[in-house]
Amino acid sequence: MALSTKPLSGMRQRLPQEFRVEKYVTETLSLSSVLAGFEEYDGPVIEPLALFAAKSGDELVGRQSYCFTDRGKREVILRPEMTPSLARMVAAQGELQLPVRWFSTPLCYRYERPQRGRVREFLQFNLDILGSEKLAAELEVILVLQGIMVSFKAPSSIYRIGWSSRRFMTDALSRCGVKEEHSAAVFSAIDKRDKMSAEKWADLLLGACDNDNGVATQVIALVSVQSLSDNWLVDLMSGSSAFEEVVEFNQLLEGVGIPSAVFSPGVVRGLDYYTGIVFELMDTGGSNNRSLCGGGRYDNLVGLFGNKKISGVGFGLGVLTLTLFLETYGLIPPGVKKAAPADVYIAVASADVVSSAGRLATFLRSQGIRVMMDVSGKKLGKQFNEASRYGIAFVVTVGSEEVASNRYKMKNLTDGTVFTGSPEEISRELK
């Protein structure tokens, strides 16, 4: 039986054109991070299962992850996200200069039903600050996120950074009548609000509130609030330090001027380790009603590894999800997909000059020029066609006469002009 030509369901593969787009996206993300003083890191793809079971939540670990027992009889997991690994790495260090400002673009794995923008093997861009308890850290990561969208030239009309606070919502839900033993279920229901119909979500929330219709009504009112000045919300949260923190953060955002950042109490994030400010980057253009990115404050994660307590804040952004967003709104520059793989093509006239063609290619490459040398042995006309098919603008012909005189003809396929010169002169002309 012949082997299948398809990859396993949900696993990534990139042909050159697709890879160019992905590289453009990841390099833009990296540049935005470096400009803000962040440094790049990476960690293991396989981690102990306990690392994620401790804080990531039952849904992620129990139902969405690749978990198995390895040959050493250890319970391990293909990392479904990066933050717990980051916390472990920081906890393992000795004296660190705090705050730590790190970013990474790891491969992650989640066993989910593959669909548009959601696969099982994916690149996820992560950016974190560890070692600062100040709201300035949340402000900084949101500034970087905003800077990323500006770098991609995304108009503010097609995205929103919705934000809230787990600490605030915990207090608010309690004041709405949610019992402590039901709070986890209510948080989970709120996180699913934008993923299902209003009717089904109302039923889910009612069940999470132990079928108390009065409490469910209060929770619906809470997540529907659109302003921190809402009279009902102000009365509900009177005397709450968590609410005061949210108001203070809103003032910071207004002071900097980030119109895309909007207070949204329905943003709670699904992972259990978030403790303070949380936020999501949402597509509001109408084509992809989904979250592109999520993050927030996690105060207790590093403390799982001992007495060292380091507060952290950061976000994770799916590279595929972001790429689909950019393609939907025409934000991938046309030249990215159509980029030529080389600056010049060396056409080889005959077998006896292959070595000479190789020397010319080596010289030009040493000058920083991208060179594709023919390896097919086809006739010159077909080699020129090959260069044109790749979108390479210049072709240098290497034949016995050119080798003897050390002067080569370089044709510009765009306008048909021909330049003749030595390797050094050709190099200067190309530059």
C-alpha positions, 0 to 999 in steps of 0.5 A: 500500500502506498504511503499517504502524501498528507501530514498528520491532521493538524500538523504544520508544513510550509512550502517555500511561499508559505514559509516566506510569509511566516518568516515575515510575520515572525521577524516583524514580531521579533523586531518589535520585541527587540525595539522594546528591549526584550531578549530571545530565549527558548525551552524544551518541547517536552516537559514534565506533565506536572509542570502544566498540571499544576497551573494550566487547568484541567481543560488544557492538560486533560483534554487538549494536550499530547501527554504520554509516558516515555521510555523512562516511565516519566509522565511527560507532555508536548508543551501546549504553551510556553509560560510554565516553561518560562517560569521554571527556567527563571526559577532555576537561575541564580541571581537574575537582573530583574525585571527579566524581559524575554520573548520566544516563538516556540512550537507548541502542541494541542490536541484540538479539532483542526479548523481555520486558524486552529491546528495541533502543531503551531508557532506561538509568539510569547513575550513576558516581563518577570520581576515587576509588580507595578502596573507599568509592566502591564502597560509595557506589554500592551504597548509592545502589542500595540506596536506590533499591530502598528508594524503590520500597518493594521488600522485600529478599526479592525482590532481591539485590545479588550482588558479586565482583571481576574482579581477584580472579577473574582471580587465582582463575582462574589458581590454578584452572589457567586459562591466560591465553590462555583467561581471556577465554573463561572470563570470558564463560562465567561471565557466561552461567551464569544464562542457560542450563541447567546442562548446556549451561553446563558444556559451554560452560565446558569448551570455554572451559577448552580441554577440560581437565576438571580445570580446569573442575571447579575453576572450577565449585567457585569460582563455587559458593562462597557465603562468603568464609570457605569453607575451600577458597577461603581455601586457594586464595587464600592470600597474594592481595592481590586476595582481601584487597581482597574481604574488606575490602569485605565488612567495609565492607558488613557495617559499614553493614548491607546484607543484600541485598549478597551475595558471589557469585564468579559475578558477573563482568560481561560488559564488558571494561573492568571491573577491580575490584569488580563487582556485579549487582542480581538479581530473586530473587522467582521471577518474573523470574530475571534481572539488573536492573542491573550495574556495577563498577570501571573503572580504565583507561577514561579513560586511553584518551584520553591521560595522564590516569588517573582511576579510576571506579566505577558502574552501569547500570540498564535502566528498562524492566527495572526497571519490569517488576520493579516492576509484577510485584510491585505496586510501582507506586502505583495513582495513577500510571497513573490520574493525571488530566491536569488539576486542573480542566476548563473547560466552554465553553457556546457559541462566543461565550465561547471567548475568555473561557474562554481568559482564565480558563484562562490565569489559573488556569494562572498560579496553578499549577493544571493546566487542560484547556479544552474545544476540542470544541464539544460540548454541556455534558453531553458535556463533563462526561462528557469530564471524568469520563472523564479522571478530572478532579474539578472542572468550571468552566462558562463561559457568557455569564451567568458572563462578565458577572458574573465569577462561575463555577460549579465542580462537584465531580464526586466528591460533586456539590457546587457552588462559585460564585466569581470566578476568584481565589476559584476558584483559592483553593478549588482550592488 
